[in-house]
Structure formats: structure tokens, C-alpha cells
Amino acid sequence: MDVALDGELPTGARPDLSVEGTVEIERLTDVLYVGRPVHGEANSTVGLFKVIDGADAARVQVELGRTSVNTVEIRKGLQVGDTVILSDMSAWDNFDRVAIEVGGNISALPFVV
């Protein structure tokens, strides 16, 4: 991206100087957001595993909104304080509930009504 600076140049400025910066396109306030999950596309609904009591996780439908590189807006399906698994859980697509074992291992739980 090329940027033009208005006004007096800062000390040390020279042609072809590389800099790092953040381009802010939009600032949202009062928004619930989480880290961007694997396969988390803007304005879509995904199934995420929400941690229950630290030992189990149940799949919940979550409506996603706008995204950035690292985060995604939550429109429906989660509340402040919820913990979700953001890593790839496609190996568990046939399960609605999994157990989280000591050390972070995950195993399937039978569905119980």
C-alpha cells in the first residue's frame, strides 16, 4: 500500500522507507467478538463447540458478522463469558458433544436426551 504524508516529514524520513502500520477501515463499539474460528466466514452461521463446565463442549449454532484478520463479530449464539473451541473440529462433525480431557485431548460423548 502506498501512503502519502501531509505536512512536514518526521525526522529520519527518507524515500522508500519501510514502515509497519494498521489501516483502520471501521471501528465498532459494543460488539461481542471472539478469535476467528477455522472456516469462520463473514456473515455466516457456523457450528462451534461451546465449553461447558470445563469438561465437556456442546455444538451451538453461532451467527457471525463482520470479520477482521484475527477476530469475528458474534451476532447470535454466544454470550459474554462463553468459551468456545476455535481450532479445526471437522474430525468431530458427526458429534454434537465432546469431552475435553486433561491435557486438552478431545473425545466423543454419546448423545443423551
N, C-alpha and C positions, 0 to 999 in steps of 0.2 A: 504494500500500500504506500503510495506517495502522499506526503503531508507537506503543506506549505505553512510556514510560521509567519504570523503578522507581527510587526513591530521589531524592536531591537533583538538581535540574536543573543542567546545566552553565551556566557564565557565558555570557550572551548569548542564552540560550534564550528564545523568545517564541512566542506562538500563531501557527500557520500558517507556521512557518519551513520552508523547503525545504532538504533535505539530500540528499546522494548517499551511497549505501552498497551493500554487497554482502550478499545473503542467501545463506548457505551452507546448503544442504539436506543435503548428504552430502560427506564427504571420503574420497577413495580414495587408497590408498597402493600403491606398487609397481605402477603401471599404465603400460602403453605407450600413448601418445596422440599424435595429430597435430592440426593445424588441421582444422577441419570442412570436408570437401570439398563441392563443389556436389552437391546431391542425396544427401548423406550423412545418412540417417535412422537413428535409434537401432535397435539390434538387427536389422540387415540385412546383406546381403552385397553389395558393390559391386566393380566393376572399376576399379582405379586404375592409372595408369601409374607404374611404379617406374623411377627414373633408373638407368641402367647406365653406369658409367664417364663420366658427364657428357655423353655424346654421343648416346646412344640412351635410349629409355624403352620398357619392355615392360609390357603389361597383366597385372596379377596380381589374383586374387580376394582380397578383404580382408573379413574378418568384423568388423563394427563392433559396439560395445557401447553403453554409456551415452553420452549427449551432453550438452554444455553449449552455451552460445550460440556459443562460438568453437572448442571442441575436441571430439574424439570418441575414445572408448576403442577400441583395437585389440585384438581377441581372437585373431585368426589372420591370417596372410598377410604380415605385416611383422615386421621385427626392429629392434632399436635400431640407429641409424645409417643406416637406409634413407631415401632421399629420394624423395618422391612428388609428382606434379603434382596440386594441389588445385583448380585452376581448371576451368571447364567444358570438357570434352574431347569433348562429344557430336558434334562435327564429325568425330571420328575413331572413331566407334562401329564402323565396318567394318574397323578395323585393330587388330592385336594388338601392333604395334611401330611406333614413330615415331622420327624423327631430331630431335634438338634442335640447331638451327643457331646459329651465333654471333649474338648479339643476342636469343636466346630464341625465334626463329621455330621452328615445328614443321612437319615434312613427313613423309609416309607412307613407310615402308620396306616392300619386298616381304617376304612371309613366307618364310623359308628354314628348311628342316628339316635 
